[in-house]
Amino acid sequence: MRGPEPLDFERAWPRHSHAKENAIRDRGLTPARYYQLLHRTAASIQGQAHDAMTAHLILRRRGSVVRR
């Protein structure tokens, strides 16, 4: 997954489930790597410009909303 793709995937699969883990693995990633990419993308300017609401929800869930 590159660019804002993790945010699009997370919007489609908002809840953690076994099916979501399988979909992540089908994309060639481990769940741990997916969540690393997701959090990095959500914190980036590019990710926030692409989908501000999903990026904010991810950062808030993680407990690290970036303050400007």
Biotite code that builds the C-alpha atoms (Angstrom):
import biotite.structure as struc

atoms = struc.array([
    struc.Atom([0.000, 0.000, 0.000], chain_id="A", res_id=1, res_name="MET", atom_name="CA", element="C"),
    struc.Atom([1.320, 3.355, -0.964], chain_id="A", res_id=2, res_name="ARG", atom_name="CA", element="C"),
    struc.Atom([0.268, 6.953, -0.593], chain_id="A", res_id=3, res_name="GLY", atom_name="CA", element="C"),
    struc.Atom([-3.197, 7.442, 0.860], chain_id="A", res_id=4, res_name="PRO", atom_name="CA", element="C"),
    struc.Atom([-4.255, 3.838, 0.128], chain_id="A", res_id=5, res_name="GLU", atom_name="CA", element="C"),
    struc.Atom([-4.181, 2.753, 3.825], chain_id="A", res_id=6, res_name="PRO", atom_name="CA", element="C"),
    struc.Atom([-6.714, 5.488, 4.653], chain_id="A", res_id=7, res_name="LEU", atom_name="CA", element="C"),
    struc.Atom([-9.048, 4.303, 1.892], chain_id="A", res_id=8, res_name="ASP", atom_name="CA", element="C"),
    struc.Atom([-8.752, 0.721, 3.126], chain_id="A", res_id=9, res_name="PHE", atom_name="CA", element="C"),
    struc.Atom([-9.402, 1.768, 6.733], chain_id="A", res_id=10, res_name="GLU", atom_name="CA", element="C"),
    struc.Atom([-12.504, 3.724, 5.692], chain_id="A", res_id=11, res_name="ARG", atom_name="CA", element="C"),
    struc.Atom([-13.820, 0.559, 4.009], chain_id="A", res_id=12, res_name="ALA", atom_name="CA", element="C"),
    struc.Atom([-12.902, -1.681, 7.002], chain_id="A", res_id=13, res_name="TRP", atom_name="CA", element="C"),
    struc.Atom([-13.338, 0.500, 10.132], chain_id="A", res_id=14, res_name="PRO", atom_name="CA", element="C"),
    struc.Atom([-13.678, -2.368, 12.632], chain_id="A", res_id=15, res_name="ARG", atom_name="CA", element="C"),
    struc.Atom([-10.969, -4.835, 13.539], chain_id="A", res_id=16, res_name="HIS", atom_name="CA", element="C"),
    struc.Atom([-11.982, -8.353, 12.608], chain_id="A", res_id=17, res_name="SER", atom_name="CA", element="C"),
    struc.Atom([-10.564, -11.603, 11.334], chain_id="A", res_id=18, res_name="HIS", atom_name="CA", element="C"),
    struc.Atom([-11.888, -10.764, 7.866], chain_id="A", res_id=19, res_name="ALA", atom_name="CA", element="C"),
    struc.Atom([-10.029, -7.443, 7.960], chain_id="A", res_id=20, res_name="LYS", atom_name="CA", element="C"),
    struc.Atom([-6.790, -9.212, 8.890], chain_id="A", res_id=21, res_name="GLU", atom_name="CA", element="C"),
    struc.Atom([-7.294, -11.601, 5.975], chain_id="A", res_id=22, res_name="ASN", atom_name="CA", element="C"),
    struc.Atom([-7.888, -8.665, 3.612], chain_id="A", res_id=23, res_name="ALA", atom_name="CA", element="C"),
    struc.Atom([-4.673, -7.040, 4.881], chain_id="A", res_id=24, res_name="ILE", atom_name="CA", element="C"),
    struc.Atom([-2.725, -10.256, 4.314], chain_id="A", res_id=25, res_name="ARG", atom_name="CA", element="C"),
    struc.Atom([-4.242, -10.537, 0.811], chain_id="A", res_id=26, res_name="ASP", atom_name="CA", element="C"),
    struc.Atom([-2.544, -7.232, 0.062], chain_id="A", res_id=27, res_name="ARG", atom_name="CA", element="C"),
    struc.Atom([0.835, -8.681, 1.018], chain_id="A", res_id=28, res_name="GLY", atom_name="CA", element="C"),
    struc.Atom([1.192, -7.074, 4.447], chain_id="A", res_id=29, res_name="LEU", atom_name="CA", element="C"),
    struc.Atom([1.164, -8.300, 8.002], chain_id="A", res_id=30, res_name="THR", atom_name="CA", element="C"),
    struc.Atom([-1.397, -6.577, 10.237], chain_id="A", res_id=31, res_name="PRO", atom_name="CA", element="C"),
    struc.Atom([1.447, -4.998, 12.244], chain_id="A", res_id=32, res_name="ALA", atom_name="CA", element="C"),
    struc.Atom([3.011, -3.492, 9.111], chain_id="A", res_id=33, res_name="ARG", atom_name="CA", element="C"),
    struc.Atom([-0.386, -2.299, 7.886], chain_id="A", res_id=34, res_name="TYR", atom_name="CA", element="C"),
    struc.Atom([-1.027, -0.403, 11.132], chain_id="A", res_id=35, res_name="TYR", atom_name="CA", element="C"),
    struc.Atom([2.463, 1.146, 10.966], chain_id="A", res_id=36, res_name="GLN", atom_name="CA", element="C"),
    struc.Atom([1.730, 2.413, 7.460], chain_id="A", res_id=37, res_name="LEU", atom_name="CA", element="C"),
    struc.Atom([-1.764, 3.520, 8.441], chain_id="A", res_id=38, res_name="LEU", atom_name="CA", element="C"),
    struc.Atom([-0.552, 5.620, 11.373], chain_id="A", res_id=39, res_name="HIS", atom_name="CA", element="C"),
    struc.Atom([2.295, 7.119, 9.347], chain_id="A", res_id=40, res_name="ARG", atom_name="CA", element="C"),
    struc.Atom([-0.122, 8.014, 6.551], chain_id="A", res_id=41, res_name="THR", atom_name="CA", element="C"),
    struc.Atom([-2.704, 9.476, 8.951], chain_id="A", res_id=42, res_name="ALA", atom_name="CA", element="C"),
    struc.Atom([-0.045, 11.706, 10.520], chain_id="A", res_id=43, res_name="ALA", atom_name="CA", element="C"),
    struc.Atom([1.286, 12.936, 7.174], chain_id="A", res_id=44, res_name="SER", atom_name="CA", element="C"),
    struc.Atom([0.161, 16.122, 5.461], chain_id="A", res_id=45, res_name="ILE", atom_name="CA", element="C"),
    struc.Atom([-0.638, 14.112, 2.329], chain_id="A", res_id=46, res_name="GLN", atom_name="CA", element="C"),
    struc.Atom([-2.864, 11.721, 4.271], chain_id="A", res_id=47, res_name="GLY", atom_name="CA", element="C"),
    struc.Atom([-4.677, 14.517, 6.083], chain_id="A", res_id=48, res_name="GLN", atom_name="CA", element="C"),
    struc.Atom([-5.266, 16.345, 2.800], chain_id="A", res_id=49, res_name="ALA", atom_name="CA", element="C"),
    struc.Atom([-6.602, 13.145, 1.205], chain_id="A", res_id=50, res_name="HIS", atom_name="CA", element="C"),
    struc.Atom([-9.069, 12.216, 3.962], chain_id="A", res_id=51, res_name="ASP", atom_name="CA", element="C"),
    struc.Atom([-8.943, 14.485, 6.979], chain_id="A", res_id=52, res_name="ALA", atom_name="CA", element="C"),
    struc.Atom([-11.797, 12.811, 8.854], chain_id="A", res_id=53, res_name="MET", atom_name="CA", element="C"),
    struc.Atom([-10.393, 9.267, 8.657], chain_id="A", res_id=54, res_name="THR", atom_name="CA", element="C"),
    struc.Atom([-6.880, 10.521, 9.462], chain_id="A", res_id=55, res_name="ALA", atom_name="CA", element="C"),
    struc.Atom([-8.179, 12.371, 12.526], chain_id="A", res_id=56, res_name="HIS", atom_name="CA", element="C"),
    struc.Atom([-10.149, 9.355, 13.756], chain_id="A", res_id=57, res_name="LEU", atom_name="CA", element="C"),
    struc.Atom([-7.092, 7.121, 13.436], chain_id="A", res_id=58, res_name="ILE", atom_name="CA", element="C"),
    struc.Atom([-4.862, 9.571, 15.287], chain_id="A", res_id=59, res_name="LEU", atom_name="CA", element="C"),
    struc.Atom([-7.491, 10.141, 17.978], chain_id="A", res_id=60, res_name="ARG", atom_name="CA", element="C"),
    struc.Atom([-7.919, 6.385, 18.443], chain_id="A", res_id=61, res_name="ARG", atom_name="CA", element="C"),
    struc.Atom([-4.172, 6.104, 18.837], chain_id="A", res_id=62, res_name="ARG", atom_name="CA", element="C"),
    struc.Atom([-4.205, 8.998, 21.314], chain_id="A", res_id=63, res_name="GLY", atom_name="CA", element="C"),
    struc.Atom([-1.832, 11.253, 19.413], chain_id="A", res_id=64, res_name="SER", atom_name="CA", element="C"),
    struc.Atom([-3.757, 13.930, 17.560], chain_id="A", res_id=65, res_name="VAL", atom_name="CA", element="C"),
    struc.Atom([-1.217, 16.211, 15.948], chain_id="A", res_id=66, res_name="VAL", atom_name="CA", element="C"),
    struc.Atom([-1.754, 19.731, 17.218], chain_id="A", res_id=67, res_name="ARG", atom_name="CA", element="C"),
    struc.Atom([-0.953, 22.644, 14.941], chain_id="A", res_id=68, res_name="ARG", atom_name="CA", element="C"),
])
